[in-house]
Amino acid sequence: MLEFAICFKGDIPPERTMKLAKAAEKGGFSYVWTFDSHILWKECYTMLTYLATGTEKVKLGPCVTNPAVRDLTVTASNFAALNLISKGRAVCGIGRGDSSRRVMGFKPTTVDEMMAGVEKIRTMAAGGKVEHEGKEQWFNWANPKYPLPMWIAGYGPKVLRASAKHADGIVLQIADPFLVKWFISQVVDGAKECGRDAGDIEIMVAAPVFISKDLKKCRAQVRWFPAMVGNHVADLVERYHSGEVPQALTDYIKGRKGYDYRHHADKDADHLDFIPEAIVDRFSVIGDVDAHVAKLRELEAGGMTQFNIYLMCGEEERIVETYSKEIIPEFRKKASKTKSKSRRK
């Protein structure tokens, strides 16, 4: 059954964030995520702990953290504590480090460094021992009954194939059905290489949405997203030869002139002019309710198991309410019919 999530970037007042999280939980959402960029927005682990005290069922985590901004033992300790407070609802989304690193003037970590961090964080958060900087470290107080699911973010073949060995889930920050299938194919290849069943790996598609029949208005609300994706794409263009990554992903950044990280995920930023309307439409989920349902069904058919709404459009309450009342029920109906047919067999 397709799961639904919301994600905040940290510029919404805490009280409103809590109300939205509660509304999402009541409306059938399964996850509440936060961006992790502590210079730009409120510290995510503080906000996640706050949200844990006011919710009961939703899983909580960063989308995404990284292994370099904080010492790994600090990150693992945050998750172990969050699991205690939330009674096992913590989840970890992790990447190489984009805005949180670059806004400080640092480069993202390597894929190998990230994968090593994934295993250390996962182990320590559940009370296990790891060797860190030449010395064995562990938490006496962590609860081993609370495992920490690790969701790894990436676009390139190397990170996606490596993630197949380490990840409980994959984070794909894009809602283009063709590209999502290609990304998943890389995960499948990686799973074959390490002898793992790719079906055991969850697939998240994360993207902004806007609900309106006025497509011009929709595009204005989500145009920031392809610009954000463009930073990762520019990185891929430098690392891979032509043909190793789909042109459907790379061609649109040819007119890209730069990116101001102080306006990361900002719909009114000055660095959005290079993005054509077709890319905005492909990468995001926009239009009326029927258009949302149709695109989500296409993504689900391609392998998506969780849809994560980047909730940052100025009309967050309306988006959560519409998804809760009109869109999520469509997928619950479908799941119910499938279950009924299965029983009849």
Secondary structure, DSSP 8 states (H G I E B T S, - for coil): --EEEEEE-S-S-HHHHHHHHHHHHHTT--EEEE---TTTSS-HHHHHHHHHHH-SS-EEEESSB-SSSS-HHHHHHHHHHHHHHHTS-B-EEE-S-SHHHHTTT-----HHHHHHHHHHHHHHHTT--EEETTEEE--TT--TTS---EEEE--SHHHHHHHHHH-SEEEE----HHHHHHHHHHHHHHHHHHT--GGGSEEEEEEEEEE-S-HHHHHHHHTHHHHHHHHHHHHHHHHS-TTSS-HHHHGGGGG-----GGGTT-TT-SS-TT--HHHHHHHSEEESHHHHHHHHHHHHHTT--EEEEE--SS-HHHHHHHIIIIIHHHHHHHHHHHHHHHHH-
